[in-house]
Amino acid sequence: MELKPYQSRVLQDIDHYFELVDKYQNYVQAFTIFWNEKGLEVWQLSAKSLPAYRDTIHGCPHITTKVPTAGGKTFIATNAIKTILDHLDPLKPKVVVWLVPSVTILEQTIHQLSSSEHPYRQKLDLLFQNRVQIYTKEQLLNGAGFSFDTIQWQLSIIVMSYDSFRSKNKDNRKIYEDNSNLSSFAWLMKQTISWNEDSLSAMNVIHNLRPIVIVDEAHNTTSDLSIEMLQNLNPCCILDLTATPRENANI
C-alpha cells in the first residue's frame, strides 16, 4: 500500500517540523517558523494568520494532523512513527502509546496493526525490519512479551482506549496498580524515576519510557481529565489525529 500524494505531503510537513525542532531546540519556536515559511503569521490577527502554539502538555512537541474523514489518518500515523523516531535518540526504546476513543476503534486498530495480512502492519514490518510488536492492555498488564529486554530491539506499540487511563472503573484502574509482571523494569525505574516512585505500575513504566503518543479522534481529549492523562504519560511527543480540530490544536 503506497501513500497518496497528500499523505506524503503530511509526512513531509511532520518531518520538516521536527527538523526545525532539532535545529532550534524549541518546539514552540519551530511551530512559528514552520508556518512563517508557508506564508502565514503566528500571533498576528489577520486573514493570513493563525493562533500561536498552545503549550498544553509542557515539555514535548504536540502537533495535530487535520485529516478529512476517510482520509487515511491511521495509515498516516503508521508511517509517521518512523518519521518521528528518525529525529529521536537512536538508543531510546521505540515505544508508542496509541490512544483511541472507543471499543470499536480499539478493536479495529489492533487488527490493522497486528494482522500480517493488513497493509498497515505490512508497512510497519517494512519500516522496522519485521521487529514490531502490538500490545493490548491485557498483554501489557500480564507482561506478555513486554519486558525491558524486548523493547530494546523492536518497535512496541501499546494500543489502549482513553478510558484505560482516565476511568474510575476498578478494572481500568489496574494500570495504576503495582504489577509484579513488570519486574524487569525495576532497574529502569530506579535509574529514571520521576513520578509515583513507590509503584511498579504499568502507568509508571510507560511514564518513564517517555513514549511517542498518538491520539486518534483527538478532538475528544480536551477535558482537564484528558490533559492530565496525557501529562501523566510523560510523552516525548504527541501526534493528534482528527478531522475536526478543537481550538487548542497545533495544526
TASUL-V807729 format. One record per residue. N is the residue number from 0. RES is the residue in one letter. SS is DSSP state (h for helix, s for strand, l for the rest). PSI is psi in radians with two decimals (NA if undefined). D_FIRST is the distance of its C-alpha to the first C-alpha in Angstrom with 1 decimal. Layout:
n: [N | N]
res: [RES | RES]
ss: [SS | SS]
psi: [PSI | PSI]
d_first: [D_FIRST | D_FIRST]
//
This chain:
n: [0 | 1 | 2 | 3 | 4 | 5 | 6 | 7 | 8 | 9 | 10 | 11 | 12 | 13 | 14 | 15 | 16 | 17 | 18 | 19 | 20 | 21 | 22 | 23 | 24 | 25 | 26 | 27 | 28 | 29 | 30 | 31 | 32 | 33 | 34 | 35 | 36 | 37 | 38 | 39 | 40 | 41 | 42 | 43 | 44 | 45 | 46 | 47 | 48 | 49 | 50 | 51 | 52 | 53 | 54 | 55 | 56 | 57 | 58 | 59 | 60 | 61 | 62 | 63 | 64 | 65 | 66 | 67 | 68 | 69 | 70 | 71 | 72 | 73 | 74 | 75 | 76 | 77 | 78 | 79 | 80 | 81 | 82 | 83 | 84 | 85 | 86 | 87 | 88 | 89 | 90 | 91 | 92 | 93 | 94 | 95 | 96 | 97 | 98 | 99 | 100 | 101 | 102 | 103 | 104 | 105 | 106 | 107 | 108 | 109 | 110 | 111 | 112 | 113 | 114 | 115 | 116 | 117 | 118 | 119 | 120 | 121 | 122 | 123 | 124 | 125 | 126 | 127 | 128 | 129 | 130 | 131 | 132 | 133 | 134 | 135 | 136 | 137 | 138 | 139 | 140 | 141 | 142 | 143 | 144 | 145 | 146 | 147 | 148 | 149 | 150 | 151 | 152 | 153 | 154 | 155 | 156 | 157 | 158 | 159 | 160 | 161 | 162 | 163 | 164 | 165 | 166 | 167 | 168 | 169 | 170 | 171 | 172 | 173 | 174 | 175 | 176 | 177 | 178 | 179 | 180 | 181 | 182 | 183 | 184 | 185 | 186 | 187 | 188 | 189 | 190 | 191 | 192 | 193 | 194 | 195 | 196 | 197 | 198 | 199 | 200 | 201 | 202 | 203 | 204 | 205 | 206 | 207 | 208 | 209 | 210 | 211 | 212 | 213 | 214 | 215 | 216 | 217 | 218 | 219 | 220 | 221 | 222 | 223 | 224 | 225 | 226 | 227 | 228 | 229 | 230 | 231 | 232 | 233 | 234 | 235 | 236 | 237 | 238 | 239 | 240 | 241 | 242 | 243 | 244 | 245 | 246 | 247 | 248 | 249 | 250]
res: [M | E | L | K | P | Y | Q | S | R | V | L | Q | D | I | D | H | Y | F | E | L | V | D | K | Y | Q | N | Y | V | Q | A | F | T | I | F | W | N | E | K | G | L | E | V | W | Q | L | S | A | K | S | L | P | A | Y | R | D | T | I | H | G | C | P | H | I | T | T | K | V | P | T | A | G | G | K | T | F | I | A | T | N | A | I | K | T | I | L | D | H | L | D | P | L | K | P | K | V | V | V | W | L | V | P | S | V | T | I | L | E | Q | T | I | H | Q | L | S | S | S | E | H | P | Y | R | Q | K | L | D | L | L | F | Q | N | R | V | Q | I | Y | T | K | E | Q | L | L | N | G | A | G | F | S | F | D | T | I | Q | W | Q | L | S | I | I | V | M | S | Y | D | S | F | R | S | K | N | K | D | N | R | K | I | Y | E | D | N | S | N | L | S | S | F | A | W | L | M | K | Q | T | I | S | W | N | E | D | S | L | S | A | M | N | V | I | H | N | L | R | P | I | V | I | V | D | E | A | H | N | T | T | S | D | L | S | I | E | M | L | Q | N | L | N | P | C | C | I | L | D | L | T | A | T | P | R | E | N | A | N | I]
ss: [l | l | l | l | h | h | h | h | h | h | h | h | h | h | h | h | h | h | h | h | h | h | h | h | l | l | h | h | h | h | h | h | h | h | h | h | h | l | l | l | s | s | l | l | l | l | l | l | s | s | l | l | l | l | l | l | l | l | l | l | s | s | s | s | s | s | l | l | l | l | l | l | h | h | h | h | h | h | h | h | h | h | h | h | h | l | l | l | l | l | l | l | l | s | s | s | s | s | s | s | l | l | h | h | h | h | h | h | h | h | h | h | h | h | l | l | l | l | h | h | h | h | h | h | h | h | h | l | l | l | l | s | s | s | s | l | h | h | h | h | h | h | l | l | l | l | l | l | l | h | h | h | l | l | s | s | s | s | s | s | s | l | h | h | h | h | l | l | l | l | l | h | h | h | h | h | l | s | l | h | h | h | h | h | h | h | h | h | h | h | h | h | l | l | l | l | l | l | l | l | s | h | h | h | h | h | h | h | h | l | l | s | s | s | s | s | l | h | h | h | l | l | l | h | h | h | h | h | h | h | h | h | h | l | l | l | s | s | s | s | s | s | l | l | l | l | l | l | l | l | l]
psi: [2.16 | 2.67 | 2.45 | 2.75 | -0.77 | -0.55 | -0.68 | -0.66 | -0.65 | -0.81 | -0.64 | -0.67 | -0.73 | -0.79 | -0.79 | -0.67 | -0.80 | -0.46 | -0.73 | -0.65 | -0.77 | -0.73 | -0.79 | -0.17 | 0.64 | 1.88 | -0.42 | -0.83 | -0.67 | -0.66 | -0.78 | -0.81 | -0.68 | -0.85 | -0.54 | -0.70 | -0.42 | 0.14 | 0.22 | 2.45 | 2.44 | 2.45 | -0.74 | 2.38 | 1.58 | 3.07 | -0.38 | 0.76 | 2.89 | 2.79 | 2.68 | 2.85 | 2.31 | 1.95 | 1.11 | -0.77 | 1.76 | 2.52 | 0.06 | 2.59 | 2.38 | 1.77 | 2.76 | 2.32 | 2.09 | 1.88 | 2.15 | 2.71 | 2.35 | 0.34 | 0.06 | 0.68 | -0.59 | -0.68 | -0.65 | -0.81 | -0.66 | -0.78 | -0.58 | -0.43 | -0.84 | -0.71 | -0.79 | -0.78 | -0.53 | -0.28 | 0.08 | 2.93 | 2.13 | -0.32 | -0.16 | 2.32 | 2.37 | 1.48 | 2.29 | 2.33 | 2.07 | 1.92 | 2.38 | 2.74 | -0.24 | 2.85 | -0.69 | -0.84 | -0.59 | -0.91 | -0.70 | -0.78 | -0.74 | -0.75 | -0.82 | -0.65 | -0.27 | -0.64 | 2.15 | -0.25 | -0.16 | 2.43 | -0.56 | -0.77 | -0.66 | -0.66 | -0.74 | -0.78 | -0.65 | -0.76 | -0.51 | 0.48 | 0.74 | 0.27 | 1.27 | 2.36 | 2.30 | 2.33 | 2.35 | 3.02 | -0.74 | -0.74 | -0.67 | -0.85 | -0.55 | -0.07 | 0.50 | 1.65 | 0.06 | 1.81 | 2.93 | -0.62 | -0.78 | -0.61 | -0.15 | -0.43 | 0.09 | 2.92 | 2.16 | 2.02 | 2.07 | 1.99 | 2.08 | 2.81 | 2.77 | -0.74 | -0.37 | -0.45 | -0.46 | 0.08 | 2.64 | 0.01 | 2.37 | -0.75 | -0.70 | -0.39 | -0.10 | -0.39 | -0.29 | -0.04 | 2.64 | 2.37 | 1.89 | -0.32 | -0.24 | 0.42 | -0.39 | -0.28 | 0.06 | -0.71 | -0.77 | -0.75 | -0.68 | -0.52 | -0.62 | 0.20 | 2.29 | 0.02 | 2.31 | 0.96 | -0.11 | -0.05 | 2.24 | 1.12 | 2.86 | -0.69 | -0.72 | -0.66 | -0.85 | -0.78 | -0.75 | -0.27 | -0.23 | 1.21 | 2.84 | 2.35 | 2.17 | 2.21 | 1.89 | 2.49 | 0.92 | -0.27 | -0.18 | 0.09 | 0.84 | -0.08 | 2.84 | -0.65 | -0.66 | -0.70 | -0.71 | -0.70 | -0.82 | -0.69 | -0.73 | -0.50 | -0.36 | 0.92 | 2.70 | -0.41 | 2.79 | 2.29 | 1.97 | 2.50 | 2.21 | 2.67 | -0.27 | 1.31 | 2.52 | 3.13 | -0.53 | 0.24 | 2.41 | 1.54 | NA]
d_first: [0.0 | 3.8 | 6.8 | 9.3 | 12.7 | 14.5 | 12.1 | 12.6 | 16.3 | 16.5 | 15.5 | 17.9 | 20.5 | 20.1 | 20.4 | 23.4 | 25.1 | 25.1 | 26.4 | 29.2 | 29.8 | 30.2 | 32.5 | 34.7 | 34.5 | 34.7 | 31.8 | 34.0 | 35.0 | 31.5 | 30.5 | 33.4 | 32.8 | 29.1 | 30.2 | 33.3 | 31.1 | 29.5 | 33.0 | 33.4 | 36.3 | 36.2 | 39.4 | 40.9 | 41.6 | 40.6 | 38.1 | 36.1 | 36.0 | 34.2 | 35.5 | 35.8 | 33.7 | 34.6 | 35.1 | 35.0 | 33.8 | 35.9 | 34.9 | 31.1 | 28.7 | 27.6 | 25.2 | 23.5 | 20.4 | 21.2 | 18.2 | 19.1 | 18.8 | 15.5 | 14.2 | 11.5 | 13.9 | 12.8 | 9.3 | 11.6 | 14.0 | 11.8 | 11.3 | 14.9 | 16.4 | 16.1 | 17.3 | 20.3 | 21.1 | 21.5 | 24.4 | 26.1 | 28.5 | 26.7 | 29.3 | 28.5 | 27.0 | 23.3 | 23.9 | 22.0 | 23.5 | 21.2 | 23.5 | 23.0 | 25.8 | 26.1 | 26.0 | 23.5 | 20.9 | 21.9 | 21.2 | 17.9 | 16.7 | 18.2 | 16.4 | 12.9 | 13.7 | 15.8 | 14.5 | 13.2 | 11.5 | 9.5 | 5.8 | 7.9 | 10.4 | 8.4 | 7.5 | 11.2 | 12.5 | 11.1 | 12.7 | 15.8 | 16.5 | 16.3 | 19.0 | 17.9 | 20.0 | 19.8 | 23.3 | 24.8 | 28.2 | 30.1 | 28.6 | 29.4 | 32.9 | 33.5 | 32.3 | 30.1 | 28.5 | 28.8 | 31.4 | 32.4 | 31.6 | 28.2 | 26.8 | 28.0 | 25.4 | 22.2 | 20.1 | 21.8 | 20.3 | 23.1 | 22.0 | 25.1 | 26.6 | 28.9 | 31.8 | 31.5 | 32.9 | 35.0 | 36.4 | 40.1 | 39.4 | 40.8 | 37.8 | 35.5 | 38.1 | 37.7 | 35.2 | 38.2 | 40.5 | 41.5 | 39.4 | 40.6 | 37.2 | 36.1 | 39.1 | 37.1 | 36.5 | 40.3 | 40.6 | 37.9 | 39.6 | 43.0 | 41.6 | 39.6 | 40.9 | 41.0 | 41.0 | 42.8 | 43.9 | 45.7 | 42.7 | 40.1 | 37.9 | 34.1 | 34.3 | 36.5 | 34.2 | 31.2 | 33.5 | 34.5 | 31.0 | 30.1 | 26.5 | 23.8 | 23.9 | 21.1 | 22.7 | 20.9 | 23.0 | 25.2 | 27.7 | 29.1 | 30.2 | 33.0 | 35.9 | 38.2 | 37.1 | 33.4 | 34.4 | 36.5 | 33.6 | 31.4 | 34.4 | 35.2 | 31.7 | 32.7 | 29.2 | 28.6 | 26.4 | 25.1 | 21.9 | 22.5 | 20.1 | 21.7 | 22.1 | 25.9 | 27.0 | 30.6 | 33.4 | 32.9 | 29.2 | 28.6 | 25.9]
//
